[in-house]
Amino acid sequence: MFELDALTLIVSFVITWSIGLSPPLLIRYIILRRPIEKWPAIGICALFWVINIVIFIAMGSKSKTHGAALLIAFMSYWLLRQGTSKTQEQEQKIESKETEKPKPFAGFQDIPKQSSQGSADKKLISDGKG
């Protein structure tokens, strides 16, 4: 009979989750370095779910439901999609800046008109003193 002590449970937990989550982590953070769209992420998770079940059966898993593989698939989806809303917001900001029309230059509109000093400067120039 197979004994379930604490060390065996911890080792099997670490092996299960590291085998299951390492491919999505590599894809998301090392290969692509950005979030993945919804349907490609679902396809990748489904593919890895099937591969995980095959690996677990090959390792001698006695589970009939393979609930851990399903949890790993959901966690993989979350990892692959993490940060999608932030990147979409950034893309929308970039698009809105690109479509904005530039405002006309208003540099000289803010300068107040000179009334008395301007005429004094003209008088000095016309006198030949300046």
N, CA, C and O atoms as a printed pandas DataFrame, in Angstrom:
     atom_number atom_name residue_name chain_id  residue_number  x_coord  y_coord  z_coord
0              1         N          MET        A               1    0.834   -1.187    0.000
1              2        CA          MET        A               1    0.000    0.000    0.000
2              3         C          MET        A               1    0.879    1.250    0.000
3              4         O          MET        A               1    1.954    1.257    0.600
4              5         N          PHE        A               2    0.425    2.297   -0.668
5              6        CA          PHE        A               2    1.156    3.549   -0.807
6              7         C          PHE        A               2    0.907    4.436    0.410
7              8         O          PHE        A               2   -0.245    4.683    0.765
8              9         N          GLU        A               3    1.973    4.918    1.053
9             10        CA          GLU        A               3    1.829    5.763    2.234
10            11         C          GLU        A               3    1.774    7.234    1.830
11            12         O          GLU        A               3    2.499    7.675    0.937
12            13         N          LEU        A               4    0.911    7.975    2.496
13            14        CA          LEU        A               4    0.772    9.410    2.227
14            15         C          LEU        A               4    1.277   10.189    3.432
15            16         O          LEU        A               4    0.481   10.612    4.270
16            17         N          ASP        A               5    2.561   10.382    3.530
17            18        CA          ASP        A               5    3.089   11.218    4.591
18            19         C          ASP        A               5    3.236   12.652    4.069
19            20         O          ASP        A               5    3.011   12.911    2.887
20            21         N          ALA        A               6    3.605   13.565    4.938
21            22        CA          ALA        A               6    3.656   14.989    4.591
22            23         C          ALA        A               6    4.691   15.269    3.501
23            24         O          ALA        A               6    4.445   16.057    2.588
24            25         N          LEU        A               7    5.824   14.632    3.605
25            26        CA          LEU        A               7    6.878   14.876    2.613
26            27         C          LEU        A               7    6.447   14.430    1.209
27            28         O          LEU        A               7    6.712   15.122    0.226
28            29         N          THR        A               8    5.788   13.283    1.125
29            30        CA          THR        A               8    5.319   12.782   -0.171
30            31         C          THR        A               8    4.283   13.723   -0.773
31            32         O          THR        A               8    4.309   13.976   -1.977
32            33         N          LEU        A               9    3.375   14.243    0.043
33            34        CA          LEU        A               9    2.352   15.173   -0.438
34            35         C          LEU        A               9    2.983   16.478   -0.938
35            36         O          LEU        A               9    2.592   17.002   -1.982
36            37         N          ILE        A              10    3.941   16.988   -0.202
37            38        CA          ILE        A              10    4.585   18.245   -0.599
38            39         C          ILE        A              10    5.360   18.069   -1.906
39            40         O          ILE        A              10    5.278   18.911   -2.800
40            41         N          VAL        A              11    6.104   16.979   -2.012
41            42        CA          VAL        A              11    6.882   16.730   -3.225
42            43         C          VAL        A              11    5.957   16.534   -4.427
43            44         O          VAL        A              11    6.219   17.072   -5.503
44            45         N          SER        A              12    4.892   15.779   -4.254
45            46        CA          SER        A              12    3.969   15.562   -5.376
46            47         C          SER        A              12    3.257   16.857   -5.775
47            48         O          SER        A              12    2.997   17.085   -6.957
48            49         N          PHE        A              13    2.940   17.709   -4.786
49            50        CA          PHE        A              13    2.317   19.006   -5.072
50            51         C          PHE        A              13    3.265   19.874   -5.895
51            52         O          PHE        A              13    2.858   20.453   -6.902
52            53         N          VAL        A              14    4.522   19.966   -5.477
53            54        CA          VAL        A              14    5.510   20.799   -6.176
54            55         C          VAL        A              14    5.746   20.271   -7.584
55            56         O          VAL        A              14    5.812   21.055   -8.531
56            57         N          ILE        A              15    5.874   18.964   -7.740
57            58        CA          ILE        A              15    6.107   18.376   -9.068
58            59         C          ILE        A              15    4.908   18.627   -9.985
59            60         O          ILE        A              15    5.070   19.023  -11.139
60            61         N          THR        A              16    3.711   18.392   -9.459
61            62        CA          THR        A              16    2.497   18.576  -10.258
62            63         C          THR        A              16    2.375   20.010  -10.761
63            64         O          THR        A              16    2.165   20.231  -11.953
64            65         N          TRP        A              17    2.503   20.976   -9.871
65            66        CA          TRP        A              17    2.313   22.364  -10.253
66            67         C          TRP        A              17    3.483   22.903  -11.067
67            68         O          TRP        A              17    3.278   23.754  -11.932
68            69         N          SER        A              18    4.684   22.439  -10.819
69            70        CA          SER        A              18    5.805   22.931  -11.626
70            71         C          SER        A              18    5.762   22.378  -13.043
71            72         O          SER        A              18    6.074   23.090  -13.998
72            73         N          ILE        A              19    5.377   21.108  -13.188
73            74        CA          ILE        A              19    5.229   20.538  -14.538
74            75         C          ILE        A              19    4.079   21.235  -15.269
75            76         O          ILE        A              19    4.177   21.515  -16.463
76            77         N          GLY        A              20    3.004   21.510  -14.554
77            78        CA          GLY        A              20    1.831   22.099  -15.198
78            79         C          GLY        A              20    1.975   23.561  -15.550
79            80         O          GLY        A              20    1.478   24.000  -16.587
80            81         N          LEU        A              21    2.653   24.332  -14.695
81            82        CA          LEU        A              21    2.687   25.780  -14.913
82            83         C          LEU        A              21    3.953   26.293  -15.592
83            84         O          LEU        A              21    3.998   27.453  -16.002
84            85         N          SER        A              22    4.959   25.475  -15.717
85            86        CA          SER        A              22    6.189   25.983  -16.344
86            87         C          SER        A              22    6.021   26.339  -17.822
87            88         O          SER        A              22    6.555   27.368  -18.237
88            89         N          PRO        A              23    5.311   25.551  -18.648
89            90        CA          PRO        A              23    5.153   25.984  -20.055
90            91         C          PRO        A              23    4.406   27.314  -20.216
91            92         O          PRO        A              23    4.871   28.161  -20.978
92            93         N          PRO        A              24    3.264   27.542  -19.532
93            94        CA          PRO        A              24    2.623   28.857  -19.680
94            95         C          PRO        A              24    3.479   30.002  -19.138
95            96         O          PRO        A              24    3.468   31.100  -19.695
96            97         N          LEU        A              25    4.217   29.754  -18.058
97            98        CA          LEU        A              25    5.093   30.796  -17.537
98            99         C          LEU        A              25    6.198   31.136  -18.528
99           100         O          LEU        A              25    6.525   32.308  -18.717
100          101         N          LEU        A              26    6.769   30.124  -19.157
101          102        CA          LEU        A              26    7.809   30.361  -20.164
102          103         C          LEU        A              26    7.253   31.128  -21.359
103          104         O          LEU        A              26    7.889   32.056  -21.859
104          105         N          ILE        A              27    6.073   30.739  -21.812
105          106        CA          ILE        A              27    5.457   31.412  -22.963
106          107         C          ILE        A              27    5.161   32.867  -22.637
107          108         O          ILE        A              27    5.492   33.759  -23.418
108          109         N          ARG        A              28    4.541   33.111  -21.493
109          110        CA          ARG        A              28    4.070   34.450  -21.142
110          111         C          ARG        A              28    5.214   35.408  -20.801
111          112         O          ARG        A              28    5.239   36.537  -21.290
112          113         N          TYR        A              29    6.159   34.967  -19.968
113          114        CA          TYR        A              29    7.140   35.900  -19.423
114          115         C          TYR        A              29    8.516   35.844  -20.083
115          116         O          TYR        A              29    9.292   36.788  -19.943
116          117         N          ILE        A              30    8.839   34.772  -20.794
117          118        CA          ILE        A              30   10.168   34.682  -21.395
118          119         C          ILE        A              30   10.096   34.755  -22.925
119          120         O          ILE        A              30   10.878   35.474  -23.546
120          121         N          ILE        A              31    9.166   34.017  -23.531
121          122        CA          ILE        A              31    9.102   33.987  -24.992
122          123         C          ILE        A              31    8.387   35.220  -25.548
123          124         O          ILE        A              31    8.966   35.960  -26.342
124          125         N          LEU        A              32    7.132   35.450  -25.140
125          126        CA          LEU        A              32    6.364   36.567  -25.699
126          127         C          LEU        A              32    6.537   37.878  -24.935
127          128         O          LEU        A              32    6.545   38.950  -25.540
128          129         N          ARG        A              33    6.674   37.802  -23.635
129          130        CA          ARG        A              33    6.823   38.966  -22.753
130          131         C          ARG        A              33    5.655   39.923  -22.826
131          132         O          ARG        A              33    5.827   41.128  -22.641
132          133         N          ARG        A              34    4.477   39.410  -23.092
133          134        CA          ARG        A              34    3.259   40.226  -23.114
134          135         C          ARG        A              34    2.056   39.306  -22.921
135          136         O          ARG        A              34    2.176   38.093  -23.097
136          137         N          PRO        A              35    0.916   39.855  -22.567
137          138        CA          PRO        A              35   -0.287   39.023  -22.430
138          139         C          PRO        A              35   -0.745   38.474  -23.775
139          140         O          PRO        A              35   -0.427   39.029  -24.827
140          141         N          ILE        A              36   -1.492   37.381  -23.730
141          142        CA          ILE        A              36   -1.994   36.724  -24.932
142          143         C          ILE        A              36   -3.491   36.989  -25.034
143          144         O          ILE        A              36   -4.179   37.102  -24.020
144          145         N          GLU        A              37   -3.985   37.085  -26.254
145          146        CA          GLU        A              37   -5.411   37.283  -26.482
146          147         C          GLU        A              37   -6.216   36.091  -25.960
147          148         O          GLU        A              37   -5.658   35.038  -25.648
148          149         N          LYS        A              38   -7.523   36.273  -25.871
149          150        CA          LYS        A              38   -8.399   35.297  -25.221
150          151         C          LYS        A              38   -8.363   33.924  -25.894
151          152         O          LYS        A              38   -8.072   32.930  -25.229
152          153         N          TRP        A              39   -8.647   33.845  -27.179
153          154        CA          TRP        A              39   -8.779   32.543  -27.841
154          155         C          TRP        A              39   -7.453   31.808  -28.010
155          156         O          TRP        A              39   -7.419   30.588  -27.847
156          157         N          PRO        A              40   -6.379   32.489  -28.324
157          158        CA          PRO        A              40   -5.100   31.761  -28.317
158          159         C          PRO        A              40   -4.741   31.227  -26.930
159          160         O          PRO        A              40   -4.176   30.139  -26.810
160          161         N          ALA        A              41   -5.066   31.987  -25.885
161          162        CA          ALA        A              41   -4.792   31.520  -24.521
162          163         C          ALA        A              41   -5.632   30.279  -24.192
163          164         O          ALA        A              41   -5.141   29.348  -23.554
164          165         N          ILE        A              42   -6.891   30.268  -24.627
165          166        CA          ILE        A              42   -7.748   29.095  -24.397
166          167         C          ILE        A              42   -7.190   27.888  -25.143
167          168         O          ILE        A              42   -7.151   26.788  -24.593
168          169         N          GLY        A              43   -6.758   28.079  -26.382
169          170        CA          GLY        A              43   -6.191   26.974  -27.156
170          171         C          GLY        A              43   -4.925   26.411  -26.528
171          172         O          GLY        A              43   -4.741   25.195  -26.463
172          173         N          ILE        A              44   -4.052   27.305  -26.066
173          174        CA          ILE        A              44   -2.823   26.862  -25.417
174          175         C          ILE        A              44   -3.135   26.093  -24.137
175          176         O          ILE        A              44   -2.529   25.057  -23.864
176          177         N          CYS        A              45   -4.077   26.601  -23.360
177          178        CA          CYS        A              45   -4.435   25.926  -22.103
178          179         C          CYS        A              45   -5.064   24.562  -22.367
179          180         O          CYS        A              45   -4.777   23.606  -21.647
180          181         N          ALA        A              46   -5.907   24.456  -23.374
181          182        CA          ALA        A              46   -6.519   23.165  -23.705
182          183         C          ALA        A              46   -5.460   22.158  -24.151
183          184         O          ALA        A              46   -5.497   20.992  -23.757
184          185         N          LEU        A              47   -4.527   22.613  -24.967
185          186        CA          LEU        A              47   -3.444   21.736  -25.412
186          187         C          LEU        A              47   -2.608   21.256  -24.229
187          188         O          LEU        A              47   -2.316   20.066  -24.114
188          189         N          PHE        A              48   -2.228   22.176  -23.358
189          190        CA          PHE        A              48   -1.429   21.787  -22.201
190          191         C          PHE        A              48   -2.222   20.937  -21.210
191          192         O          PHE        A              48   -1.636   20.108  -20.514
192          193         N          TRP        A              49   -3.548   21.126  -21.131
193          194        CA          TRP        A              49   -4.377   20.291  -20.263
194          195         C          TRP        A              49   -4.321   18.830  -20.733
195          196         O          TRP        A              49   -4.183   17.915  -19.921
196          197         N          VAL        A              50   -4.429   18.627  -22.034
197          198        CA          VAL        A              50   -4.340   17.268  -22.580
198          199         C          VAL        A              50   -2.944   16.689  -22.327
199          200         O          VAL        A              50   -2.812   15.536  -21.917
200          201         N          ILE        A              51   -1.917   17.486  -22.571
201          202        CA          ILE        A              51   -0.545   17.017  -22.342
202          203         C          ILE        A              51   -0.323   16.687  -20.863
203          204         O          ILE        A              51    0.319   15.688  -20.541
204          205         N          ASN        A              52   -0.848   17.515  -19.971
205          206        CA          ASN        A              52   -0.706   17.249  -18.533
206          207         C          ASN        A              52   -1.386   15.952  -18.133
207          208         O          ASN        A              52   -0.835   15.184  -17.344
208          209         N          ILE        A              53   -2.575   15.695  -18.662
209          210        CA          ILE        A              53   -3.268   14.449  -18.335
210          211         C          ILE        A              53   -2.456   13.248  -18.820
211          212         O          ILE        A              53   -2.335   12.252  -18.107
212          213         N          VAL        A              54   -1.905   13.339  -20.018
213          214        CA          VAL        A              54   -1.078   12.247  -20.546
214          215         C          VAL        A              54    0.145   12.030  -19.653
215          216         O          VAL        A              54    0.502   10.892  -19.348
216          217         N          ILE        A              55    0.784   13.121  -19.237
217          218        CA          ILE        A              55    1.963   13.004  -18.368
218          219         C          ILE        A              55    1.581   12.394  -17.026
219          220         O          ILE        A              55    2.284   11.521  -16.517
220          221         N          PHE        A              56    0.464   12.853  -16.447
221          222        CA          PHE        A              56    0.059   12.332  -15.138
222          223         C          PHE        A              56   -0.299   10.849  -15.219
223          224         O          PHE        A              56    0.014   10.085  -14.306
224          225         N          ILE        A              57   -0.946   10.445  -16.296
225          226        CA          ILE        A              57   -1.271    9.020  -16.459
226          227         C          ILE        A              57    0.020    8.217  -16.637
227          228         O          ILE        A              57    0.154    7.124  -16.087
228          229         N          ALA        A              58    0.962    8.757  -17.400
229          230        CA          ALA        A              58    2.238    8.067  -17.608
230          231         C          ALA        A              58    3.032    7.949  -16.307
231          232         O          ALA        A              58    3.792    6.999  -16.121
232          233         N          MET        A              59    2.849    8.922  -15.407
233          234        CA          MET        A              59    3.551    8.877  -14.123
234          235         C          MET        A              59    2.866    7.954  -13.123
235          236         O          MET        A              59    3.377    7.738  -12.024
236          237         N          GLY        A              60    1.718    7.414  -13.497
237          238        CA          GLY        A              60    1.029    6.466  -12.623
238          239         C          GLY        A              60   -0.056    7.082  -11.770
239          240         O          GLY        A              60   -0.369    6.555  -10.703
240          241         N          SER        A              61   -0.639    8.182  -12.209
241          242        CA          SER        A              61   -1.716    8.817  -11.449
242          243         C          SER        A              61   -2.937    7.920  -11.424
243          244         O          SER        A              61   -3.319    7.356  -12.449
244          245         N          LYS        A              62   -3.553    7.783  -10.258
245          246        CA          LYS        A              62   -4.742    6.955  -10.098
246          247         C          LYS        A              62   -6.033    7.776  -10.138
247          248         O          LYS        A              62   -7.124    7.220  -10.014
248          249         N          SER        A              63   -5.914    9.083  -10.309
249          250        CA          SER        A              63   -7.084    9.957  -10.302
250          251         C          SER        A              63   -7.936    9.712  -11.539
251          252         O          SER        A              63   -7.417    9.523  -12.639
252          253         N          LYS        A              64   -9.246    9.718  -11.345
253          254        CA          LYS        A              64  -10.157    9.540  -12.476
254          255         C          LYS        A              64  -10.610   10.889  -13.046
255          256         O          LYS        A              64  -10.949   10.979  -14.226
256          257         N          THR        A              65  -10.616   11.926  -12.223
257          258        CA          THR        A              65  -11.092   13.235  -12.694
258          259         C          THR        A              65   -9.957   14.161  -13.107
259          260         O          THR        A              65  -10.158   15.068  -13.914
260          261         N          HIS        A              66   -8.797   13.943  -12.574
261          262        CA          HIS        A              66   -7.643   14.812  -12.821
262          263         C          HIS        A              66   -8.006   16.269  -12.550
263          264         O          HIS        A              66   -7.809   17.143  -13.395
264          265         N          GLY        A              67   -8.529   16.505  -11.378
265          266        CA          GLY        A              67   -8.917   17.858  -10.958
266          267         C          GLY        A              67   -7.738   18.812  -10.895
267          268         O          GLY        A              67   -7.877   20.001  -11.180
268          269         N          ALA        A              68   -6.579   18.292  -10.521
269          270        CA          ALA        A              68   -5.393   19.159  -10.458
270          271         C          ALA        A              68   -5.046   19.681  -11.853
271          272         O          ALA        A              68   -4.643   20.835  -11.999
272          273         N          ALA        A              69   -5.197   18.854  -12.861
273          274        CA          ALA        A              69   -4.904   19.295  -14.230
274          275         C          ALA        A              69   -5.879   20.388  -14.658
275          276         O          ALA        A              69   -5.498   21.318  -15.368
276          277         N          LEU        A              70   -7.122   20.279  -14.234
277          278        CA          LEU        A              70   -8.108   21.308  -14.553
278          279         C          LEU        A              70   -7.773   22.621  -13.843
279          280         O          LEU        A              70   -7.868   23.694  -14.438
280          281         N          LEU        A              71   -7.381   22.532  -12.575
281          282        CA          LEU        A              71   -6.965   23.739  -11.853
282          283         C          LEU        A              71   -5.726   24.367  -12.490
283          284         O          LEU        A              71   -5.620   25.590  -12.582
284          285         N          ILE        A              72   -4.808   23.538  -12.920
285          286        CA          ILE        A              72   -3.612   24.040  -13.597
286          287         C          ILE        A              72   -3.990   24.732  -14.899
287          288         O          ILE        A              72   -3.389   25.748  -15.249
288          289         N          ALA        A              73   -4.966   24.208  -15.621
289          290        CA          ALA        A              73   -5.412   24.832  -16.875
290          291         C          ALA        A              73   -6.012   26.217  -16.613
291          292         O          ALA        A              73   -5.735   27.165  -17.348
292          293         N          PHE        A              74   -6.832   26.331  -15.566
293          294        CA          PHE        A              74   -7.408   27.640  -15.238
294          295         C          PHE        A              74   -6.326   28.623  -14.786
295          296         O          PHE        A              74   -6.361   29.798  -15.151
296          297         N          MET        A              75   -5.391   28.153  -14.013
297          298        CA          MET        A              75   -4.288   29.010  -13.570
298          299         C          MET        A              75   -3.410   29.416  -14.762
299          300         O          MET        A              75   -2.921   30.545  -14.821
300          301         N          SER        A              76   -3.216   28.499  -15.700
301          302        CA          SER        A              76   -2.447   28.806  -16.905
302          303         C          SER        A              76   -3.129   29.893  -17.722
303          304         O          SER        A              76   -2.474   30.803  -18.229
304          305         N          TYR        A              77   -4.442   29.791  -17.845
305          306        CA          TYR        A              77   -5.202   30.813  -18.577
306          307         C          TYR        A              77   -5.021   32.176  -17.915
307          308         O          TYR        A              77   -4.807   33.181  -18.595
308          309         N          TRP        A              78   -5.107   32.204  -16.591
309          310        CA          TRP        A              78   -4.948   33.464  -15.862
310          311         C          TRP        A              78   -3.543   34.030  -16.077
311          312         O          TRP        A              78   -3.380   35.233  -16.280
312          313         N          LEU        A              79   -2.531   33.161  -16.032
313          314        CA          LEU        A              79   -1.159   33.622  -16.244
314          315         C          LEU        A              79   -0.952   34.167  -17.652
315          316         O          LEU        A              79   -0.294   35.191  -17.834
316          317         N          LEU        A              80   -1.509   33.491  -18.638
317          318        CA          LEU        A              80   -1.338   33.933  -20.022
318          319         C          LEU        A              80   -2.058   35.245  -20.303
319          320         O          LEU        A              80   -1.613   36.030  -21.140
320          321         N          ARG        A              81   -3.163   35.485  -19.613
321          322        CA          ARG        A              81   -3.964   36.688  -19.850
322          323         C          ARG        A              81   -3.649   37.822  -18.885
323          324         O          ARG        A              81   -4.146   38.932  -19.070
324          325         N          GLN        A              82   -2.844   37.579  -17.870
325          326        CA          GLN        A              82   -2.576   38.576  -16.848
326          327         C          GLN        A              82   -1.989   39.835  -17.466
327          328         O          GLN        A              82   -1.017   39.777  -18.220
328          329         N          GLY        A              83   -2.591   40.976  -17.137
329          330        CA          GLY        A              83   -2.123   42.254  -17.656
330          331         C          GLY        A              83   -2.779   42.678  -18.946
331          332         O          GLY        A              83   -2.393   43.700  -19.515
332          333         N          THR        A              84   -3.761   41.932  -19.435
333          334        CA          THR        A              84   -4.403   42.276  -20.705
334          335         C          THR        A              84   -5.135   43.601  -20.625
335          336         O          THR        A              84   -5.044   44.398  -21.558
336          337         N          SER        A              85   -5.858   43.867  -19.547
337          338        CA          SER        A              85   -6.616   45.115  -19.455
338          339         C          SER        A              85   -5.684   46.316  -19.409
339          340         O          SER        A              85   -6.014   47.367  -19.958
340          341         N          LYS        A              86   -4.531   46.185  -18.770
341          342        CA          LYS        A              86   -3.578   47.291  -18.724
342          343         C          LYS        A              86   -3.024   47.599  -20.108
343          344         O          LYS        A              86   -2.909   48.764  -20.489
344          345         N          THR        A              87   -2.679   46.554  -20.862
345          346        CA          THR        A              87   -2.129   46.801  -22.195
346          347         C          THR        A              87   -3.195   47.348  -23.135
347          348         O          THR        A              87   -2.885   48.155  -24.011
348          349         N          GLN        A              88   -4.443   46.924  -22.968
349          350        CA          GLN        A              88   -5.510   47.462  -23.805
350          351         C          GLN        A              88   -5.728   48.941  -23.503
351          352         O          GLN        A              88   -5.950   49.737  -24.416
352          353         N          GLU        A              89   -5.664   49.316  -22.208
353          354        CA          GLU        A              89   -5.802   50.722  -21.853
354          355         C          GLU        A              89   -4.660   51.546  -22.443
355          356         O          GLU        A              89   -4.883   52.647  -22.946
356          357         N          GLN        A              90   -3.443   51.019  -22.381
357          358        CA          GLN        A              90   -2.301   51.731  -22.938
358          359         C          GLN        A              90   -2.432   51.883  -24.451
359          360         O          GLN        A              90   -2.120   52.941  -24.998
360          361         N          GLU        A              91   -2.895   50.829  -25.130
361          362        CA          GLU        A              91   -3.082   50.912  -26.578
362          363         C          GLU        A              91   -4.158   51.921  -26.932
363          364         O          GLU        A              91   -4.026   52.642  -27.922
364          365         N          GLN        A              92   -5.238   51.988  -26.130
365          366        CA          GLN        A              92   -6.291   52.957  -26.399
366          367         C          GLN        A              92   -5.778   54.378  -26.195
367          368         O          GLN        A              92   -6.139   55.279  -26.952
368          369         N          LYS        A              93   -4.936   54.588  -25.179
369          370        CA          LYS        A              93   -4.369   55.915  -24.966
370          371         C          LYS        A              93   -3.484   56.321  -26.135
371          372         O          LYS        A              93   -3.527   57.466  -26.585
372          373         N          ILE        A              94   -2.683   55.382  -26.624
373          374        CA          ILE        A              94   -1.798   55.662  -27.751
374          375         C          ILE        A              94   -2.623   55.987  -28.993
375          376         O          ILE        A              94   -2.312   56.933  -29.716
376          377         N          GLU        A              95   -3.686   55.195  -29.243
377          378        CA          GLU        A              95   -4.537   55.443  -30.402
378          379         C          GLU        A              95   -5.235   56.784  -30.293
379          380         O          GLU        A              95   -5.360   57.496  -31.289
380          381         N          SER        A              96   -5.700   57.149  -29.085
381          382        CA          SER        A              96   -6.396   58.421  -28.937
382          383         C          SER        A              96   -5.428   59.586  -29.123
383          384         O          SER        A              96   -5.822   60.632  -29.639
384          385         N          LYS        A              97   -4.179   59.427  -28.715
385          386        CA          LYS        A              97   -3.193   60.492  -28.936
386          387         C          LYS        A              97   -2.863   60.637  -30.413
387          388         O          LYS        A              97   -2.634   61.747  -30.896
388          389         N          GLU        A              98   -2.836   59.515  -31.134
389          390        CA          GLU        A              98   -2.529   59.561  -32.561
390          391         C          GLU        A              98   -3.668   60.184  -33.353
391          392         O          GLU        A              98   -3.415   60.852  -34.356
392          393         N          THR        A              99   -4.904   59.991  -32.939
393          394        CA          THR        A              99   -6.043   60.520  -33.683
394          395         C          THR        A              99   -6.378   61.953  -33.294
395          396         O          THR        A              99   -7.142   62.611  -34.000
396          397         N          GLU        A             100   -5.827   62.456  -32.189
397          398        CA          GLU        A             100   -6.090   63.830  -31.784
398          399         C          GLU        A             100   -5.462   64.788  -32.784
399          400         O          GLU        A             100   -4.347   64.571  -33.258
400          401         N          LYS        A             101   -6.192   65.849  -33.097
401          402        CA          LYS        A             101   -5.636   66.881  -33.967
402          403         C          LYS        A             101   -4.778   67.800  -33.106
403          404         O          LYS        A             101   -5.168   68.155  -31.993
404          405         N          PRO        A             102   -3.633   68.178  -33.608
405          406        CA          PRO        A             102   -2.788   69.079  -32.812
406          407         C          PRO        A             102   -3.435   70.457  -32.708
407          408         O          PRO        A             102   -4.049   70.944  -33.657
408          409         N          LYS        A             103   -3.287   71.068  -31.549
409          410        CA          LYS        A             103   -3.840   72.403  -31.337
410          411         C          LYS        A             103   -2.942   73.418  -32.029
411          412         O          LYS        A             103   -1.726   73.236  -32.090
412          413         N          PRO        A             104   -3.543   74.497  -32.555
413          414        CA          PRO        A             104   -2.718   75.503  -33.219
414          415         C          PRO        A             104   -1.807   76.191  -32.207
415          416         O          PRO        A             104   -2.139   76.313  -31.027
416          417         N          PHE        A             105   -0.658   76.636  -32.696
417          418        CA          PHE        A             105    0.309   77.309  -31.835
418          419         C          PHE        A             105   -0.267   78.630  -31.373
419          420         O          PHE        A             105   -0.690   79.457  -32.180
420          421         N          ALA        A             106   -0.279   78.817  -30.077
421          422        CA          ALA        A             106   -0.858   80.030  -29.515
422          423         C          ALA        A             106    0.194   80.855  -28.790
423          424         O          ALA        A             106   -0.124   81.535  -27.814
424          425         N          GLY        A             107    1.414   80.808  -29.239
425          426        CA          GLY        A             107    2.507   81.464  -28.532
426          427         C          GLY        A             107    2.391   82.980  -28.482
427          428         O          GLY        A             107    2.681   83.581  -27.448
428          429         N          PHE        A             108    1.973   83.614  -29.581
429          430        CA          PHE        A             108    1.939   85.070  -29.617
430          431         C          PHE        A             108    0.602   85.635  -29.164
431          432         O          PHE        A             108    0.477   86.848  -28.994
432          433         N          GLN        A             109   -0.372   84.809  -28.969
433          434        CA          GLN        A             109   -1.672   85.303  -28.540
434          435         C          GLN        A             109   -1.656   85.713  -27.076
435          436         O          GLN        A             109   -2.462   86.543  -26.656
436          437         N          ASP        A             110   -0.756   85.147  -26.305
437          438        CA          ASP        A             110   -0.722   85.425  -24.877
438          439         C          ASP        A             110    0.106   86.672  -24.534
439          440         O          ASP        A             110    0.072   87.121  -23.388
440          441         N          ILE        A             111    0.846   87.242  -25.490
441          442        CA          ILE        A             111    1.691   88.398  -25.221
442          443         C          ILE        A             111    0.817   89.646  -25.233
443          444         O          ILE        A             111    0.095   89.896  -26.199
444          445         N          PRO        A             112    0.884   90.431  -24.156
445          446        CA          PRO        A             112    0.050   91.658  -24.141
446          447         C          PRO        A             112    0.609   92.702  -25.104
447          448         O          PRO        A             112    1.812   92.762  -25.360
448          449         N          LYS        A             113   -0.286   93.508  -25.620
449          450        CA          LYS        A             113    0.124   94.569  -26.558
450          451         C          LYS        A             113    0.786   95.703  -25.787
451          452         O          LYS        A             113    0.383   96.022  -24.668
452          453         N          GLN        A             114    1.801   96.308  -26.390
453          454        CA          GLN        A             114    2.495   97.429  -25.767
454          455         C          GLN        A             114    1.885   98.724  -26.302
455          456         O          GLN        A             114    1.693   98.890  -27.507
456          457         N          SER        A             115    1.595   99.612  -25.399
457          458        CA          SER        A             115    0.978  100.845  -25.844
458          459         C          SER        A             115    1.965  102.023  -25.828
459          460         O          SER        A             115    2.293  102.550  -26.891
460          461         N          SER        A             116    2.435  102.439  -24.679
461          462        CA          SER        A             116    3.255  103.652  -24.609
462          463         C          SER        A             116    4.725  103.366  -24.906
463          464         O          SER        A             116    5.390  104.197  -25.524
464          465         N          GLN        A             117    5.243  102.231  -24.489
465          466        CA          GLN        A             117    6.658  101.956  -24.692
466          467         C          GLN        A             117    6.982  101.736  -26.167
467          468         O          GLN        A             117    8.060  102.112  -26.628
468          469         N          GLY        A             118    6.083  101.149  -26.884
469          470        CA          GLY        A             118    6.314  100.913  -28.301
470          471         C          GLY        A             118    6.508  102.197  -29.074
471          472         O          GLY        A             118    7.369  102.275  -29.950
472          473         N          SER        A             119    5.715  103.207  -28.757
473          474        CA          SER        A             119    5.857  104.479  -29.461
474          475         C          SER        A             119    7.138  105.192  -29.049
475          476         O          SER        A             119    7.730  105.907  -29.857
476          477         N          ALA        A             120    7.576  105.009  -27.804
477          478        CA          ALA        A             120    8.823  105.633  -27.356
478          479         C          ALA        A             120   10.017  105.003  -28.064
479          480         O          ALA        A             120   10.959  105.706  -28.430
480          481         N          ASP        A             121    9.987  103.666  -28.264
481          482        CA          ASP        A             121   11.068  103.002  -28.977
482          483         C          ASP        A             121   11.135  103.476  -30.420
483          484         O          ASP        A             121   12.225  103.646  -30.966
484          485         N          LYS        A             122    9.990  103.690  -31.040
485          486        CA          LYS        A             122    9.973  104.161  -32.430
486          487         C          LYS        A             122   10.536  105.569  -32.521
487          488         O          LYS        A             122   11.205  105.919  -33.494
488          489         N          LYS        A             123   10.261  106.371  -31.503
489          490        CA          LYS        A             123   10.743  107.757  -31.503
490          491         C          LYS        A             123   12.266  107.764  -31.386
491          492         O          LYS        A             123   12.924  108.562  -32.054
492          493         N          LEU        A             124   12.854  106.875  -30.532
493          494        CA          LEU        A             124   14.297  106.815  -30.394
494          495         C          LEU        A             124   14.963  106.358  -31.686
495          496         O          LEU        A             124   16.022  106.866  -32.056
496          497         N          ILE        A             125   14.354  105.417  -32.360
497          498        CA          ILE        A             125   14.918  104.918  -33.611
498          499         C          ILE        A             125   14.865  106.006  -34.685
499          500         O          ILE        A             125   15.805  106.180  -35.461
500          501         N          SER        A             126   13.753  106.728  -34.713
501          502        CA          SER        A             126   13.625  107.757  -35.750
502          503         C          SER        A             126   14.550  108.946  -35.461
503          504         O          SER        A             126   14.963  109.641  -36.390
504          505         N          ASP        A             127   14.875  109.186  -34.198
505          506        CA          ASP        A             127   15.794  110.269  -33.860
506          507         C          ASP        A             127   17.236  109.914  -34.186
507          508         O          ASP        A             127   18.084  110.803  -34.267
508          509         N          GLY        A             128   17.523  108.655  -34.371
509          510        CA          GLY        A             128   18.866  108.219  -34.675
510          511         C          GLY        A             128   19.687  107.940  -33.438
511          512         O          GLY        A             128   20.894  107.720  -33.543
512          513         N          LYS        A             129   19.076  107.943  -32.275
513          514        CA          LYS        A             129   19.815  107.708  -31.044
514          515         C          LYS        A             129   19.871  106.214  -30.711
515          516         O          LYS        A             129   20.650  105.843  -29.832
516          517         N          GLY        A             130   19.148  105.394  -31.313
517          518        CA          GLY        A             130   19.099  104.012  -30.897
518          519         C          GLY        A             130   19.411  103.069  -31.928
519          520         O          GLY        A             130   19.400  101.862  -31.684
